[in-house]
């Protein structure tokens, strides 16, 4: 038997190689029954070529390494080659907040369904975030396993992306173990007959073994969309339904096969109703072999599935949102991603921007399907602020015959520009700003109108107006003091136009979290938006309205306001659904709330 390996990196395929395949024991489905369909799992310890691993849809650079001497070396795990600047991918140390959580490469994973999960399936999930060395289930703690990663940053990525996700109705608790390494010890048989311990250190399915490999892997938060590749050319929706039925996992709600990508295999997208359904399927299907009907009975073509959701390149344009300066995409169910989309102009705010932001957020406010929004900037920075060249005619050559008429004309422009950011604040849906690179001038006006602010380590914030002879007049001077609560610091920033770097922004409360780079930050922002969107829209939007009211009113006035508000909101069916879920010991994430 032979198989092949095609690794999809974005949309680029690497050459095909051929080798021997060692088959594991007869696979079983989630219920423990033998499979009748012609699919066999790869033995991930043997040298295989059809061993494709997870490819994420957003690049994060090389494996997270720590410097030693003149080159780069793995911090933990099996020794690897030195990685130096000659590879072109030196990775700076992340900020302390995002560094390794402990001096151990070993993870503890709780909440695994031991009737469905085994070492291979745990590997299939965790290999998304770094090389996996060993997996060991714990007999003394049912549903718990130890996972030894190759380095500390793989540990951190796994915790960041997998902790608190659900598989088979159980919440995963992923944390750092006190153990410095996994020792084989005494193993036992799991419910499916496989061994409770497995060494993956030599597995070719590990995708972070060299800088070149690691640079091509894209880290993603679990989503309800999986990217499959290396499937037979004739693969159909029905094929996937049959596979899922045999394995005992849920069928995808949507199957899209890409056309013309390869002459030897096919790829595409599989979508489920929930990310937990997709995550469960990932554990079963990643690195499994699927029979190719075009080949002889003894030949197989590998099927590999890759998570795909939060990368902007993977998101579809949101309906009814077509703009010149913005790109609005459906990041996932109930979440919209609004990008400032003039990367060649550093996302400078031109006339179209001031008009389109109002139009965009008025639509979002009325959109019953949208429950949370993320705002980010395309390209190398969030925004350079106002496009003075584009607005020069309005500002420097105002219309009017005398001072009074010119003043009224300018006042109208100013108030319209103020509405561009006030409309974000007025939007009942929570808005999360995700800032990378420069956030200059009007960018500060924009983010202070948002409800939550995240930033990357390279972000800086600058109240720039004083440097161009203006007083900031579209929100910064009014909102920034209330956001950070330090009038002295606000005065310093506004009077000097100095840059505030990411760590200072975190310290003063302008942002609530700092991440090592744009990609990780966007993952976190979109994951937060997804979590918010899973809550009752009545509760979330009512909370935002009352928080904004309380900011500008006394405690007594605010209490009176929320009492008047909730005398109608308390009659919602969302409360009944939530209470019923609690009494039945169900996770609140399993509750489906109606549109608002």
Secondary structure, 3 states (H helix, E strand, C coil): CEEEECCEECCEECCCEEEECCECCCCECCCCCECCCCEEEECCCCCCCCCCCCCCCCECCCCCCEEECCEEECCCCCCCCCECHHHCCCCCCCCHHHCCCCCCCEEEEECCCCCCCCHHHHHHHHHHHCCEEEEEECCCCCCCEEEEECCHHHHHHHHHHHCCCEECCEECEEEECCCCCCCCCCCCECCCCCECEEECCCCCCCCCCCHHHHHHCECCCCCCEEEEEEECCCCCHHHHHHHHHHHCCCCCCEEEECCCCCCCCEEEEEECCCHHHHHHHHHHHCCEEEECCCCCCCCEEEEEEEECCCCHHHCEECCCCCCCCEEEEEEECCEEEEEECCHHHCCCECHHHHHHHHHHHHHHHHCCCCCEEEEEECCCCCECCECHHHHHHHHHCCCCCCHHHHHHHHHHHHHHHHHHHHHHHHCCCEEEEEECCEEECHHHHHHHCCCEEEEECCCEEECCHHHHCCCCCCCHHHHHHHHHCCHHHHHHHHHHCCEEEHHHHHHHCCCCEEECCHHHHHHHHHHHHHHHHCCCHHHHHHHHHHHHHHHCCCHHHHHHHHHHHHHHHCCCHHHHHHHHHHHCCCCHHHCCCCCC
